[in-house]
Amino acid sequence: MHSMTIARGRPMMLAFLFMLSANAHALDQWWNGVKLDTQLGNYAVFLGSDQRMLEDESRLYHFNVKLGASTKLTDALSAGLEFRVENSDPVEDQYRDEQRLTPFASYKLRLSDYSADIRVRLENRWFDGDYSLRPRVRGKLSKKIDNIGLYASYEYFFNATKGKYNQSRSALGAELAIDNNLKVGAYLMLLDGTGDDVHILGSEFSYTF
């Protein structure tokens, strides 16, 4: 039965991957994310890492490791805390180390066949000896068809320390559940706020113990 469900979901996933490949020539960067998570009592604990590569130079310019936990406060509301260390090299040979401590909260709504998720993150950032606070607000609309999850999202970043807009991210993505533990995903993202618009192809892998 499970194999039949995967088979029904494959055409949709293949169509989405075809759309990604058709737009590959216009992409500027590739982002990849890996996440491991498990449930410990009332807490969901996760360990993850992101890697980002420049398409034109085929060069890894960003790497991070993050550890966090969240818990459900109600059926719809959850909250948690994440700690992240990362190394970025936006300009070759100019590396920057950063640490982040981020409390976050997420509220989920069911809308007929869709689900909506509003997430707020408060990033406390330390880099190059400086501190800044950056709130992030993301809205996400999802629909599940068999074992395929489709979504559209928009995230707004605000530099509270400087009192100005920082960046925004708009994404369309799909996620395929291979089994009860393993999920793989892909997305297209438009990043605004870095001077020129950046077009990103993303891949995601998650495993639940």
Sequence and secondary structure as in RCSB ss.txt:
>XXXX:A:sequence
MHSMTIARGRPMMLAFLFMLSANAHALDQWWNGVKLDTQLGNYAVFLGSDQRMLEDESRLYHFNVKLGASTKLTD
ALSAGLEFRVENSDPVEDQYRDEQRLTPFASYKLRLSDYSADIRVRLENRWFDGDYSLRPRVRGKLSKKIDNIGL
YASYEYFFNATKGKYNQSRSALGAELAIDNNLKVGAYLMLLDGTGDDVHILGSEFSYTF
>XXXX:A:secstr
 HHHHHHHHHHHHHHHHHHHHHTGGG  EEEEEEEEEEEETTEEEEEEEEEEEETTTTEEEEEEEEEEEEEESSS
SEEEEEEEEEEEE SSTT  EEEEEEEEEEEEEEEETTEEEEEEEEEEEEEETTEEEEEEEEEEEEEEEETTEEE
EEEEEEEEETTTTEEEEEEEEEEEEEESSSSEEEEEEEEEEESSSS EEEEEEEEEEE 
